[in-house]
Amino acid sequence: MDLEPDGEFHVTRNAVARLLAERGWTDAALAAGAGLDRAHVNQVKNGRALPTVATALAIARALGVPLVVAFPPGSSTFRRPRHPGSGRGAAAATS
């Protein structure tokens, strides 16, 4: 678990980075094999984006592993950082 300066945290335990390293693949090679954008693959790999079911399946298929190997249960807990002035009550606070 990584605590961010704003108090939010990100938990990343997917195995995409490890699986890429084991194969000697780049993000671009995985993206091409999965039919995805390289930048999005990088964000998923590094825990900055949650994959949709379709994206997770495409990544797992391209890696040649079951979905549960690439994305073990509980591996994708993600909290977006809070931005000042956003969220509930923000409109009331500025009115």
VOPAGU-2260 file (C-alpha; in pm, 1 decimal, decimal comma):
REM VOPAGU-2260
SITE   aa  ch    i         X         Y         Z
SITE  MET   A    0       0,0       0,0       0,0
SITE  ASP   A    1     134,7     340,8     -98,9
SITE  LEU   A    2      13,4     643,0      96,2
SITE  GLU   A    3      -0,6     945,9    -127,6
SITE  PRO   A    4      75,2    1299,4      -2,0
SITE  ASP   A    5    -295,6    1385,8     -13,6
SITE  GLY   A    6    -381,0    1096,0     218,2
SITE  GLU   A    7    -529,1     871,3     -50,0
SITE  PHE   A    8    -377,8     533,6    -115,7
SITE  HIS   A    9    -325,3     298,8    -403,9
SITE  VAL   A   10    -291,9     -76,7    -372,6
SITE  THR   A   11    -149,0    -252,7    -674,1
SITE  ARG   A   12     -87,4    -620,4    -672,7
SITE  ASN   A   13    -156,1    -716,8   -1031,8
SITE  ALA   A   14     109,7    -931,0   -1190,4
SITE  VAL   A   15     130,6    -754,7   -1525,9
SITE  ALA   A   16     472,4    -595,1   -1463,3
SITE  ARG   A   17     617,3    -925,8   -1342,1
SITE  LEU   A   18     472,4   -1117,1   -1637,2
SITE  LEU   A   19     609,5    -862,2   -1883,3
SITE  ALA   A   20     955,7    -882,1   -1724,7
SITE  GLU   A   21     952,4   -1262,3   -1732,9
SITE  ARG   A   22     880,1   -1250,3   -2106,9
SITE  GLY   A   23    1114,4    -961,8   -2183,3
SITE  TRP   A   24     820,0    -769,3   -2331,4
SITE  THR   A   25     765,8    -397,2   -2342,7
SITE  ASP   A   26     438,7    -220,0   -2273,9
SITE  ALA   A   27     415,9    -159,9   -2649,6
SITE  ALA   A   28     449,6    -531,7   -2726,7
SITE  LEU   A   29     173,9    -618,2   -2479,4
SITE  ALA   A   30     -46,6    -337,0   -2609,4
SITE  ALA   A   31      -6,2    -460,1   -2967,0
SITE  GLY   A   32     -85,4    -817,5   -2867,4
SITE  ALA   A   33    -388,4    -711,2   -2665,7
SITE  GLY   A   34    -514,7    -452,3   -2913,4
SITE  LEU   A   35    -486,3    -173,6   -2656,6
SITE  ASP   A   36    -322,3     165,7   -2629,0
SITE  ARG   A   37      32,4     148,3   -2490,0
SITE  ALA   A   38     -26,5     431,8   -2244,7
SITE  HIS   A   39    -334,3     258,3   -2103,5
SITE  VAL   A   40    -142,9     -68,9   -2063,3
SITE  ASN   A   41     123,8     123,8   -1872,7
SITE  GLN   A   42    -136,8     282,2   -1644,3
SITE  VAL   A   43    -296,7     -56,0   -1569,2
SITE  LYS   A   44      43,1    -218,5   -1512,5
SITE  ASN   A   45     145,0      54,2   -1267,6
SITE  GLY   A   46    -186,5      68,3   -1084,2
SITE  ARG   A   47    -284,2     412,7   -1208,8
SITE  ALA   A   48    -593,9     282,8   -1389,3
SITE  LEU   A   49    -838,0       3,5   -1321,4
SITE  PRO   A   50    -890,5    -222,1   -1620,9
SITE  THR   A   51   -1237,8    -297,6   -1745,2
SITE  VAL   A   52   -1325,3    -665,5   -1766,9
SITE  ALA   A   53   -1262,0    -653,4   -2142,1
SITE  THR   A   54    -922,2    -488,7   -2093,9
SITE  ALA   A   55    -817,0    -733,0   -1822,1
SITE  LEU   A   56    -920,7   -1026,7   -2040,7
SITE  ALA   A   57    -732,1    -886,0   -2340,6
SITE  ILE   A   58    -416,4    -840,0   -2130,6
SITE  ALA   A   59    -439,0   -1189,1   -1983,4
SITE  ARG   A   60    -497,8   -1345,7   -2326,1
SITE  ALA   A   61    -204,9   -1158,0   -2478,1
SITE  LEU   A   62      16,7   -1276,8   -2192,0
SITE  GLY   A   63    -112,0   -1632,7   -2235,8
SITE  VAL   A   64    -221,3   -1666,5   -1873,4
SITE  PRO   A   65    -556,4   -1706,0   -1699,5
SITE  LEU   A   66    -718,1   -1382,0   -1584,4
SITE  VAL   A   67    -667,3   -1481,5   -1219,8
SITE  VAL   A   68    -290,0   -1503,5   -1276,3
SITE  ALA   A   69    -258,4   -1155,8   -1427,2
SITE  PHE   A   70    -512,0   -1000,2   -1189,8
SITE  PRO   A   71    -539,2   -1206,0    -869,8
SITE  PRO   A   72    -854,1   -1155,5    -660,6
SITE  GLY   A   73    -829,5    -833,7    -462,7
SITE  SER   A   74    -545,6    -702,5    -676,8
SITE  SER   A   75    -711,0    -388,4    -801,3
SITE  THR   A   76    -806,1    -160,8    -516,4
SITE  PHE   A   77    -772,4     194,6    -636,6
SITE  ARG   A   78    -869,8     527,8    -487,1
SITE  ARG   A   79    -861,4     840,9    -692,5
SITE  PRO   A   80    -687,0    1137,3    -532,5
SITE  ARG   A   81    -913,1    1402,8    -387,3
SITE  HIS   A   82    -897,6    1743,8    -548,7
SITE  PRO   A   83    -961,2    2057,7    -344,3
SITE  GLY   A   84   -1309,3    2189,5    -406,2
SITE  SER   A   85   -1440,8    1863,7    -552,7
SITE  GLY   A   86   -1689,4    1621,4    -414,0
SITE  ARG   A   87   -2003,3    1671,2    -209,8
SITE  GLY   A   88   -2074,8    2020,9     -96,1
SITE  ALA   A   89   -1826,2    2180,6    -334,6
SITE  ALA   A   90   -2098,0    2374,6    -520,0
SITE  ALA   A   91   -2252,4    2493,4    -194,3
SITE  ALA   A   92   -1915,5    2605,5     -65,3
SITE  THR   A   93   -1853,9    2825,0    -370,8
SITE  SER   A   94   -2207,5    2968,4    -403,9
